[in-house]
Amino acid sequence: LNDRSLDLAFAEDEARAITALFRESKVLVRQNASETNFKEAAPLFRRIHLATHGKFLADSPLDSGLYLARDAANDWLLRVSDRYSMSLDADLVTLSACETGFGKVNNGDDVKTGRWPRETRQAGAAGS
């Protein structure tokens, strides 16, 4: 997010530790962890791990998102709705982020969530 006051304790360590486990991997941290860089890199990998802040909007779940670094081409939020235009070939997408599992039970048994798992699978990931 390019703001040290918003740093998540150990998120960078987490990303680097996971990267060390896989020979063919790429770590995006700090300013390099932009929405643009993520959208370019994500389709190239079978496993994706995101350690960042999340934002859940119960009244507008498709506007929920993950905070990434701002750049000239994109703002700071990778929205659920942004993934409709993405094509992923991942076997696994892991979200180590706050507010990615929130949901609100509506009438009946429908759960209104940030829809991360559904939209990630719709973008092409086998699991999330």
Beta strands, then each sheet from edge to edge (+ up, - down):
strand 1: 47-52
strand 2: 54-55
strand 3: 65-67
strand 4: 77-79
strand 5: 92-97
strand 6: 103-105
strand 7: 111-113
sheet 1: 1+ 5+
sheet 2: 2+ 3- 4+
sheet 3: 6+ 7-
end
